[in-house]
Amino acid sequence: MPLKIRELPEGVIVPVPGTEAFAVRRRGEVYVYRTNAPMRTATSPPRAWWRGDYLICTCHRCRFDLRTGASLTPELTAEPLKKLRYRIEGDELVVEF
């Protein structure tokens, strides 16, 4: 079941079905990242929460810039989230791995 852009609510972390990715819409922009967090034992970002312009991983409380994926807590991890390219086909979000 593909992810419909019209069904992507503002500020909610949504897994992209059939992929290892999640999407977030913020101020009309869509951001797509690979699901696995930089820390090998960490919970994946869909189990994170969103606050302002950053995501917080629930496992280690690492913060990541929503726009770039950069770590905002280098003392916990310097690795960024992997930002993924995507395209819109009709009303569907298609992730490019």
C-alpha positions as CSV (number, residue, x, y, z in Angstrom):
1,M,0.0,0.0,0.0
2,P,1.8,3.2,-1.1
3,L,1.9,6.4,1.0
4,K,-0.4,9.0,-0.4
5,I,0.9,12.6,-0.1
6,R,-2.6,13.8,0.8
7,E,-2.6,11.3,3.7
8,L,0.7,12.6,5.2
9,P,-0.3,14.7,8.1
10,E,1.7,17.7,9.2
11,G,4.3,16.9,11.9
12,V,3.7,13.2,12.1
13,I,6.4,10.5,11.5
14,V,4.9,8.0,9.0
15,P,6.6,4.8,7.9
16,V,6.7,4.5,4.1
17,P,5.0,1.1,3.3
18,G,7.2,-1.5,1.7
19,T,10.4,0.4,2.4
20,E,12.9,1.0,5.2
21,A,12.0,4.7,5.3
22,F,9.9,7.2,7.0
23,A,8.4,10.6,6.0
24,V,7.6,13.8,7.9
25,R,5.7,16.8,6.5
26,R,6.7,20.1,8.2
27,R,5.5,23.5,7.0
28,G,4.5,22.0,3.6
29,E,7.9,20.4,3.0
30,V,8.3,16.6,3.0
31,Y,11.4,14.9,4.5
32,V,12.3,11.3,4.0
33,Y,14.9,9.3,5.9
34,R,16.2,5.8,6.2
35,T,14.5,4.0,9.1
36,N,17.5,2.8,11.0
37,A,19.1,5.2,13.5
38,P,22.9,5.7,13.5
39,M,23.3,3.9,16.8
40,R,23.2,0.1,16.1
41,T,21.1,-0.7,19.1
42,A,18.8,2.3,18.8
43,T,15.1,2.3,18.2
44,S,14.3,3.3,14.6
45,P,13.2,6.9,14.0
46,P,9.5,6.0,13.5
47,R,9.6,5.4,17.2
48,A,11.0,8.9,17.6
49,W,9.0,12.0,18.2
50,W,9.1,15.3,16.4
51,R,9.6,18.6,18.1
52,G,9.9,21.9,16.2
53,D,12.6,21.4,13.6
54,Y,14.1,18.2,15.0
55,L,13.5,14.5,15.6
56,I,14.3,12.8,18.9
57,C,15.1,9.1,19.0
58,T,13.3,7.5,21.9
59,C,16.1,5.1,22.6
60,H,19.1,7.4,23.4
61,R,17.4,10.8,23.2
62,C,19.6,11.8,20.2
63,R,18.3,14.8,18.3
64,F,18.5,15.2,14.6
65,D,17.8,18.2,12.4
66,L,14.6,17.5,10.4
67,R,15.8,19.4,7.3
68,T,19.3,17.8,7.0
69,G,19.4,14.7,9.2
70,A,22.4,16.1,11.0
71,S,23.0,15.1,14.6
72,L,22.3,17.8,17.1
73,T,23.7,15.8,19.9
74,P,27.3,14.9,18.8
75,E,28.2,13.8,22.3
76,L,25.7,10.9,21.7
77,T,26.3,10.3,18.0
78,A,28.0,12.4,15.3
79,E,26.4,10.3,12.5
80,P,23.4,11.8,10.7
81,L,20.2,10.2,9.7
82,K,20.4,9.1,6.0
83,K,18.3,11.5,4.0
84,L,16.6,9.8,1.0
85,R,15.6,11.3,-2.3
86,Y,12.0,10.9,-3.3
87,R,9.6,11.9,-6.1
88,I,5.9,12.4,-6.3
89,E,4.0,10.3,-8.8
90,G,0.4,11.4,-9.0
91,D,-0.4,11.5,-5.3
92,E,2.1,8.8,-4.2
93,L,5.4,9.2,-2.5
94,V,8.1,7.1,-4.2
95,V,11.4,6.7,-2.3
96,E,14.6,6.5,-4.3
97,F,17.1,4.2,-2.5
